[in-house]
């Protein structure tokens, strides 16, 4: 796997969660504005946190496990994708449980 190990894990997470959208019709991706309002704060906060940790020398990434595509501040592209993929998977999982169990989330129209 080498330089694609991080991406392979993210692809596995996405593969295990994305089927919930069409099969259970959870509507997460269809409500893209709502999804963006959820993702943007998460991405901003954790990217800033990672950048601060990288700059302080507290956080590093194994070059053998990442693609090597680096963003400003030394943040690997793989890490940015983590902050997108994992929250989407979590939201899909939450919505799938909610649909199957018939539980309200409190924001129904």
C-alpha positions as CSV (number, residue, x, y, z in Angstrom):
1,X,0.0,0.0,0.0
2,X,2.9,2.3,0.8
3,X,2.2,6.0,0.0
4,X,-1.5,5.4,-0.4
5,X,-2.2,3.8,3.0
6,X,-3.9,6.9,4.4
7,X,-6.0,7.2,1.3
8,X,-6.9,3.5,1.3
9,X,-8.2,3.8,4.9
10,X,-10.3,6.8,3.9
11,X,-11.6,5.0,0.8
12,X,-12.6,2.1,3.0
13,X,-14.4,4.4,5.4
14,X,-16.3,6.0,2.5
15,X,-17.1,2.7,0.9
16,X,-18.5,1.4,4.1
17,X,-20.8,4.4,4.6
18,X,-21.7,5.8,1.2
19,X,-24.1,2.9,0.4
20,X,-26.4,4.2,3.1
21,X,-27.3,7.2,1.0
22,X,-29.0,5.4,-1.9
23,X,-30.2,2.2,0.0
24,X,-31.7,3.9,3.1
25,X,-32.3,7.2,1.4
26,X,-30.9,9.2,4.3
27,X,-30.6,12.4,2.2
28,X,-27.3,13.6,3.6
29,X,-25.7,14.3,0.2
30,X,-28.9,15.6,-1.2
31,X,-29.0,18.3,1.5
32,X,-25.6,19.7,0.5
33,X,-26.0,23.2,2.0
34,X,-26.7,21.6,5.4
35,X,-23.8,19.2,4.9
36,X,-21.5,22.2,4.2
37,X,-22.7,24.1,7.2
38,X,-21.7,21.0,9.3
39,X,-18.4,20.3,7.6
40,X,-16.9,23.8,7.2
41,X,-16.5,24.5,10.9
42,X,-15.0,21.0,11.5
43,X,-12.6,21.4,8.7
44,X,-11.5,24.9,9.7
45,X,-11.0,24.1,13.4
46,X,-9.1,20.9,12.8
47,X,-6.9,22.2,10.0
48,X,-5.9,25.1,12.2
49,X,-5.3,22.8,15.1
50,X,-3.1,20.5,12.9
51,X,-1.2,23.4,11.5
52,X,-0.5,24.7,14.9
53,X,0.7,21.3,16.1
54,X,2.8,20.8,13.0
55,X,4.4,24.3,13.4
56,X,5.1,23.5,17.1
57,X,6.7,20.2,16.2
58,X,4.1,18.2,18.1
59,X,2.6,16.5,15.1
60,X,4.1,14.7,12.2
61,X,3.0,12.4,9.4
62,X,4.9,9.3,8.3
63,X,6.0,10.0,4.7
64,X,5.7,6.3,3.9
65,X,2.0,6.3,4.6
66,X,0.9,9.5,2.8
67,X,0.8,10.6,-0.8
68,X,3.3,13.3,-0.3
69,X,1.0,16.0,-1.6
70,X,1.6,18.8,0.9
71,X,-0.6,21.9,1.4
72,X,0.7,25.1,2.9
73,X,1.9,24.8,6.4
74,X,3.0,21.2,5.9
75,X,-0.5,19.7,6.0
76,X,-0.8,16.6,3.9
77,X,-3.7,16.5,1.5
78,X,-4.5,13.1,3.0
79,X,-5.2,14.8,6.4
80,X,-7.5,17.4,4.8
81,X,-9.4,14.6,3.2
82,X,-9.7,12.9,6.6
83,X,-11.5,16.0,7.9
84,X,-14.0,15.7,5.0
85,X,-14.5,11.9,4.7
86,X,-14.8,10.9,8.4
87,X,-17.4,13.5,9.3
88,X,-19.5,12.6,6.2
89,X,-19.3,8.9,7.2
90,X,-20.3,9.8,10.8
91,X,-23.3,11.8,9.6
92,X,-24.4,9.1,7.2
93,X,-24.2,6.6,10.1
94,X,-26.2,8.8,12.4
95,X,-28.9,9.5,9.7
96,X,-29.0,5.7,8.8
97,X,-29.7,4.8,12.5
98,X,-32.3,7.6,12.7
99,X,-34.1,6.4,9.6
100,X,-34.1,2.7,10.6
101,X,-35.2,3.4,14.1
102,X,-37.6,6.1,13.2
103,X,-36.0,8.5,15.6
104,X,-36.5,12.3,15.1
105,X,-33.4,14.5,15.0
106,X,-35.3,17.6,16.1
107,X,-34.9,19.5,12.8
108,X,-37.5,17.8,10.7
109,X,-39.4,20.1,8.3
